[in-house]
Amino acid sequence: MSSSTAPTSELTYPMARETVLDPPPTYASLRAEHPITRVRLDFDDSEVWLVTRYEDAKTILTDTRFSSDFQTPGFPARLTSQPPGPGTFIRMDPPDQQRLRHLLHPELSRKRVDELRPTVEGFVAELLDRMIEKGPPADLIADFALPLPSQVITTLLGVPYEDREFFHDTTRVMGEQTTPPEERLRVRNQLKEYLDDLVAAKDAEPGDDLLSRMCERRVEADVSIEEVVGIATLLMVAGYETVANQIGVGTVALLQNPDQLADLKAHPDKIRGAADEIVRHQTVTDYGARRAATADIEVGGTTIRKGDGVLVVLSSANRDESVFTDPDELDINRKTQDHLAFGWGPHQCVGHLLARVQLECAWAALFERLPDLRLDVPLDEVPFRFDMFVYGVRGLPVTW
């Protein structure tokens, strides 16, 4: 049995990719030989446990003794100077995390998301109309992948869509790993000030939107107005950045697998399974799910001590050979498995159903309307984002 007293590893994290559509190859060797191993974080020289195997990942993500709170001793926080504000439930532990998530459940339930599907389909159609009218070539990110989730989330929350550029700039700055802490804090405060005013207006005069309904239920749910602002901030950032980048890299993956794309075009009814497979194969959460142990816990034969930091690599878990046959292959006919692209356990992405609907609608319509869609530049000229918390492409030149 190994433990946190194991010799210091020479491995550093993050690790470099060798190909743009695959995680670092080191993950595969770690899964086989050292699925839970010590690594040194390149940004602060601290040591944490890196978890690369599927079953170990699920165990840790399910066990609430692994804290998601930035302020837990040992937490691998990139930015320790500014802890998350009220309402940021992804960085909280039960019971507060459950109290805040519960306020959102009615808004992001399967029934509610199914009701939103026609609205999402309408946004997709409008964006494709405009892109096609402009004519090829086009930047699929600027013309489609970015504005779609922006329209969805601003409409859902009741935010005026004319403010979309503000939110685009905000999420870009907050998502870049190279952004100086003071700049990230400045932009975060700008977003908070805007949402402070918006939530106060909804609280005083509710409308037919998610923010208004959260305000109406918040007293009974024991949620403060400041926490509603925090929840809105979280939804705005997380619900926008990840979906936009998933559309981008997922489209590249389909274009680089023409046999799979041809199958999907011939059988559009496969879109639901195809979308899940694309998300598994191209897991855009590129910086591991972070935790800190609050007790001595044995996982996969390794004892993780209280106060140890942990990074669960979702993209590695989703390529685990012991769970997924030929995991490096994109196979839209793959029998459904519980991938971890949206996390797992109490912190599974609260908006995963809405994200799935957006991806399904986007890819279904994109290849129905533009069956000859293709890259307008060689793959090695596509500007992938290697310096972001969420993996993706900065731009995607396409033609048809």
C-alpha positions in Angstrom: 0.0 0.0 0.0 1.3 3.4 -0.9 0.7 6.6 1.0 1.3 10.3 1.0 4.8 9.6 2.3 5.8 8.2 -1.1 8.9 9.8 -2.7 8.4 13.1 -4.5 7.5 12.6 -8.1 9.4 14.3 -10.9 6.1 14.6 -12.8 4.7 18.1 -13.2 1.2 19.2 -14.0 -0.4 20.3 -16.3 1.1 18.0 -18.9 1.6 18.7 -22.6 -0.5 17.2 -25.3 1.2 15.6 -28.3 -1.9 15.7 -30.5 -4.6 18.3 -30.3 -7.5 15.9 -30.1 -6.1 13.5 -27.5 -5.1 14.0 -23.8 -1.3 13.8 -22.9 -0.1 10.3 -23.6 1.4 10.2 -20.1 -2.1 9.6 -18.7 -2.3 6.2 -20.4 1.0 5.0 -18.8 -0.1 6.4 -15.4 -3.4 4.5 -15.6 -1.5 1.3 -16.3 1.3 1.7 -13.8 0.6 4.5 -11.3 -3.1 5.5 -11.4 -2.8 7.6 -8.3 0.5 9.3 -8.2 2.2 12.4 -6.8 2.8 15.3 -9.1 4.2 18.8 -8.7 2.0 21.7 -9.8 3.9 24.0 -12.1 2.2 27.2 -10.9 3.0 27.1 -7.2 5.4 24.1 -6.8 3.1 22.3 -4.4 2.5 18.5 -4.5 -0.9 16.8 -5.0 -2.2 13.4 -5.9 -3.1 13.0 -9.6 -5.9 10.5 -10.3 -6.1 9.1 -13.8 -8.2 5.9 -13.6 -12.0 5.8 -14.0 -13.0 3.9 -10.9 -10.7 5.9 -8.6 -12.1 9.1 -10.1 -15.7 8.0 -9.4 -14.8 7.0 -5.9 -13.2 10.4 -5.1 -15.9 12.4 -6.8 -18.6 10.6 -4.8 -16.9 10.7 -1.4 -17.8 13.9 0.4 -14.7 13.5 2.6 -12.9 15.0 -0.4 -13.7 18.6 0.0 -14.4 21.0 -2.9 -13.9 24.1 -0.7 -11.0 26.3 -1.7 -10.3 27.0 1.9 -9.8 23.4 3.0 -6.2 22.8 4.0 -4.3 21.2 1.1 -6.8 22.3 -1.6 -4.9 22.7 -4.9 -6.2 26.3 -5.6 -4.6 28.2 -8.4 -5.9 31.5 -6.9 -5.8 31.4 -3.1 -6.0 35.2 -2.6 -9.7 35.5 -3.6 -11.9 32.7 -2.3 -15.2 32.1 -4.1 -18.0 34.4 -3.1 -21.5 33.6 -1.8 -23.5 31.2 -3.9 -20.5 29.5 -5.7 -21.7 26.1 -4.8 -19.2 24.2 -6.9 -16.7 25.3 -4.3 -18.8 24.4 -1.3 -19.4 21.2 0.6 -22.7 19.8 1.9 -25.0 21.0 3.4 -24.5 24.5 1.9 -23.8 23.0 -1.5 -27.0 21.0 -1.4 -29.1 24.0 -0.1 -28.0 26.1 -3.1 -28.2 23.5 -5.8 -31.7 22.6 -4.6 -32.9 26.1 -5.5 -31.9 25.3 -9.2 -33.3 21.8 -9.5 -36.8 22.8 -10.8 -35.2 25.1 -13.4 -32.8 22.5 -14.8 -34.9 19.3 -14.5 -35.4 17.0 -17.5 -39.0 18.3 -17.9 -37.9 21.9 -17.9 -35.0 21.3 -20.3 -37.2 19.4 -22.7 -39.5 22.4 -22.7 -36.6 24.6 -23.6 -35.5 22.4 -26.6 -37.7 24.3 -29.2 -36.2 27.6 -28.0 -32.7 26.2 -28.4 -33.5 24.8 -31.8 -34.8 28.3 -32.8 -31.5 30.0 -31.7 -29.5 27.4 -33.7 -31.6 28.0 -36.8 -31.2 31.7 -36.6 -27.5 31.6 -36.1 -27.1 29.2 -39.0 -29.3 31.4 -41.2 -27.0 34.4 -40.6 -23.8 32.4 -41.0 -25.0 30.9 -44.3 -26.3 34.3 -45.6 -22.8 35.8 -45.0 -21.4 32.9 -47.1 -18.3 30.9 -46.7 -15.8 31.0 -45.2 -16.9 31.5 -41.6 -15.5 31.3 -38.1 -17.7 28.7 -36.5 -16.7 29.8 -33.0 -17.5 33.5 -33.5 -20.6 32.9 -35.7 -22.1 29.9 -34.0 -20.4 28.2 -31.0 -20.0 31.3 -28.8 -23.3 33.1 -29.5 -25.5 29.9 -29.0 -24.8 29.3 -25.3 -24.8 33.0 -24.7 -28.3 33.3 -26.2 -29.5 30.3 -24.2 -28.1 31.3 -20.8 -29.0 35.0 -21.1 -32.5 34.1 -22.1 -32.8 31.5 -19.3 -31.6 34.0 -16.7 -33.5 36.9 -18.1 -30.5 38.9 -19.0 -30.9 41.4 -21.9 -29.2 39.8 -24.9 -27.7 43.2 -26.0 -25.2 42.7 -23.1 -23.8 39.5 -24.6 -20.5 41.0 -25.6 -19.9 42.0 -22.0 -20.4 38.4 -20.9 -18.2 37.1 -23.7 -15.3 39.3 -22.7 -15.9 38.5 -19.0 -15.7 34.7 -19.5 -12.7 35.0 -21.8 -10.7 36.9 -19.3 -11.7 34.7 -16.3 -11.0 31.5 -18.3 -7.5 32.3 -19.4 -4.9 30.8 -17.2 -2.4 33.6 -18.1 -4.8 36.3 -16.8 -3.1 38.2 -13.9 -5.0 37.7 -10.6 -5.7 41.5 -10.3 -7.3 41.5 -13.8 -9.4 38.4 -13.1 -10.6 40.1 -9.9 -11.4 43.3 -11.7 -13.5 41.6 -14.3 -15.2 39.3 -11.7 -16.2 42.4 -9.7 -17.6 44.0 -12.9 -19.7 41.0 -13.5 -20.9 40.9 -9.9 -21.9 44.6 -10.0 -24.0 44.0 -13.1 -25.7 40.9 -11.6 -26.2 42.7 -8.3 -28.3 45.3 -10.1 -30.1 42.7 -12.2 -31.0 40.4 -9.4 -32.2 43.3 -7.2 -34.5 44.3 -10.1 -35.9 40.7 -10.4 -36.4 40.5 -6.7 -38.4 43.7 -6.7 -40.4 43.0 -9.9 -40.2 39.3 -10.9 -40.6 38.2 -14.5 -40.9 34.9 -16.3 -37.3 33.8 -16.0 -35.0 31.7 -13.9 -33.6 34.6 -11.8 -37.1 35.8 -11.0 -38.2 32.4 -9.9 -35.1 31.9 -7.7 -35.8 35.2 -6.1 -39.4 34.2 -5.4 -38.3 30.9 -3.8 -35.2 32.1 -2.0 -36.7 32.9 1.4 -38.3 29.6 1.8 -35.1 27.9 0.6 -33.0 29.9 3.1 -31.0 31.5 0.3 -29.8 35.1 0.5 -29.9 37.7 -2.3 -26.1 37.7 -2.4 -26.2 33.9 -2.9 -28.6 34.3 -5.8 -26.1 36.7 -7.4 -23.4 34.1 -6.9 -25.5 31.4 -8.5 -26.3 33.6 -11.4 -22.6 34.4 -11.9 -21.7 30.7 -11.8 -24.4 29.8 -14.3 -23.3 32.6 -16.6 -19.7 31.6 -16.7 -19.9 27.9 -16.5 -22.9 27.6 -18.7 -21.3 29.6 -21.5 -17.7 28.7 -21.7 -17.9 25.0 -21.6 -20.7 24.5 -24.1 -19.0 26.9 -26.6 -15.7 25.1 -26.5 -17.4 21.7 -26.6 -19.1 22.6 -29.8 -15.8 23.8 -31.3 -13.6 20.8 -30.5 -16.4 18.4 -31.0 -16.9 19.7 -34.5 -13.2 19.3 -35.2 -13.3 15.7 -33.9 -16.2 14.8 -36.2 -14.6 16.4 -39.2 -11.4 14.4 -38.5 -13.4 11.2 -38.3 -15.3 11.2 -41.6 -16.6 7.7 -41.3 -18.3 8.6 -38.0 -19.6 11.9 -39.5 -21.0 10.0 -42.5 -22.8 7.6 -40.2 -24.3 10.5 -38.2 -25.5 12.3 -41.4 -27.1 9.1 -42.6 -28.7 8.4 -39.3 -29.5 11.7 -37.6 -31.6 9.9 -35.0 -28.2 8.8 -33.5 -27.5 12.4 -32.3 -28.2 11.8 -28.6 -25.7 9.0 -28.3 -23.3 10.7 -30.7 -23.2 13.8 -28.6 -22.4 11.9 -25.4 -19.7 10.0 -27.2 -18.2 13.2 -28.5 -18.2 14.7 -25.0 -16.5 11.6 -23.6 -13.9 11.6 -26.4 -13.3 15.4 -26.2 -13.6 16.2 -22.5 -13.0 20.0 -22.4 -12.5 20.3 -18.7 -8.8 20.5 -19.1 -7.8 21.3 -15.5 -8.6 18.4 -13.2 -11.5 18.4 -10.7 -9.9 19.6 -7.5 -10.4 18.2 -4.1 -8.7 18.1 -0.6 -8.9 15.1 1.7 -10.5 15.9 5.1 -9.6 12.5 6.5 -7.2 9.6 5.8 -8.9 7.8 3.0 -7.8 4.7 1.0 -8.5 4.8 -2.7 -7.4 2.0 -5.1 -4.8 0.8 -2.6 -3.3 4.2 -2.0 -3.8 6.1 1.3 -4.5 9.7 0.8 -3.9 11.6 4.0 -5.9 14.4 5.6 -4.8 17.7 4.1 -3.6 16.2 0.8 -4.7 17.9 -2.4 -6.1 15.8 -5.2 -6.6 16.4 -9.0 -9.0 14.1 -10.7 -8.2 14.1 -14.5 -11.6 13.6 -16.2 -10.2 13.4 -19.7 -8.0 10.5 -18.6 -10.8 8.7 -16.8 -12.9 9.0 -20.0 -10.1 7.2 -21.9 -9.8 4.3 -19.4 -9.2 1.1 -21.3 -10.8 -1.0 -18.5 -14.1 0.8 -19.0 -14.3 1.9 -22.6 -13.3 -0.5 -25.5 -10.8 1.3 -27.8 -11.2 4.5 -25.8 -9.1 6.6 -28.1 -11.5 5.9 -31.0 -14.5 8.2 -31.6 -17.4 5.8 -32.0 -20.9 7.2 -32.2 -22.4 3.7 -31.9 -20.6 3.0 -28.6 -22.9 1.5 -26.0 -23.7 4.1 -23.4 -21.4 4.2 -20.5 -21.4 6.7 -17.6 -18.6 9.0 -18.8 -17.3 11.7 -16.4 -17.2 14.7 -18.7 -19.9 16.4 -16.6 -18.3 15.2 -13.3 -19.9 12.8 -10.9 -21.5 12.6 -7.5 -22.8 15.6 -5.6 -20.9 18.0 -7.8 -22.0 16.6 -11.1 -22.7 19.6 -13.4 -26.1 20.9 -12.4 -26.7 22.0 -16.0 -25.6 18.9 -17.8 -29.1 18.2 -19.3 -29.2 21.7 -20.7 -25.7 21.4 -22.1 -26.6 18.1 -23.8 -29.6 19.6 -25.4 -27.5 22.5 -26.8 -24.9 20.1 -28.2 -27.5 17.8 -29.7 -29.3 20.7 -31.4 -26.1 22.3 -32.6 -24.5 19.3 -34.2 -27.8 17.9 -35.6 -28.6 21.2 -37.4 -25.1 22.1 -38.4 -24.5 19.0 -40.5 -28.1 18.9 -41.8 -27.9 22.4 -43.1 -24.2 22.2 -44.1 -23.5 18.6 -45.1 -20.3 19.7 -46.9 -18.9 21.6 -43.9 -15.1 21.2 -43.7 -12.1 23.0 -42.3 -10.9 26.0 -44.3 -7.3 25.6 -43.0 -5.1 22.5 -42.2 -5.7 21.1 -38.8 -2.3 22.3 -37.6 -3.4 25.9 -38.3 -6.5 25.7 -36.1 -5.7 27.9 -33.0 -6.3 25.5 -30.1 -6.5 27.0 -26.6 -3.7 25.4 -24.5 -3.7 28.1 -21.9 -7.2 27.9 -20.6 -9.0 26.1 -17.8 -11.4 24.8 -20.5 -9.9 23.3 -23.6 -11.1 24.5 -27.0 -10.3 26.4 -30.1 -10.0 30.2 -30.3 -11.3 30.2 -33.8 -12.5 27.6 -36.3 -12.3 28.6 -40.0 -14.8 26.5 -42.0 -16.2 26.5 -45.4 -18.9 24.4 -47.3 
